[in-house]
Amino acid sequence: MKKTLIIALLAAFAGVSAHAASDCEAKAVSKDGKPLAGAAKTSFMKKCEADAGAASSCATKAVSKDGKPLAGAAKDSFMKKCEADAKK
């Protein structure tokens, strides 16, 4: 049972990071619309992927005390605070 849970969690995080990388790759564009390259792209990708990881981590934590997923304004508020705390 524990092995299955661990494998499922690892697969979920691997999928999130792969998806985050492709999203970040698409967003790696300068102000004038040209693709970023070199150190600028590396820096952007690192920050973007960290932000994406924090967001997915917050989404998994967005549950009420009784274990039900948060929704609406409660979820929005929780996500905003969680993501701000993750950036610190």
LINWOHU-V922466 format. One record per backbone hydrogen bond with DSSP energy under -1.0 kcal/mol. CO is the residue of the C=O (numbers start at 1). NH is the residue of the N-H. If there is no record, write none. Layout:
co = {CO;CO}
nh = {NH;NH}
This chain:
co = {1;2;3;4;5;6;7;8;9;10;11;12;13;14;15;16;17;18;19;20;21;22;23;27;28;30;34;38;39;40;41;42;43;44;45;46;47;48;49;50;51;52;53;54;55;56;57;61;62;64;68;72;73;74;75;76;77;78;79;80;81;82;83}
nh = {5;6;7;8;9;10;11;12;13;14;15;16;17;18;19;20;21;22;23;24;25;26;27;29;36;33;30;42;43;44;45;46;47;48;49;50;51;52;53;54;55;56;57;58;59;60;61;63;70;67;64;76;77;78;79;80;81;82;83;84;85;86;87}
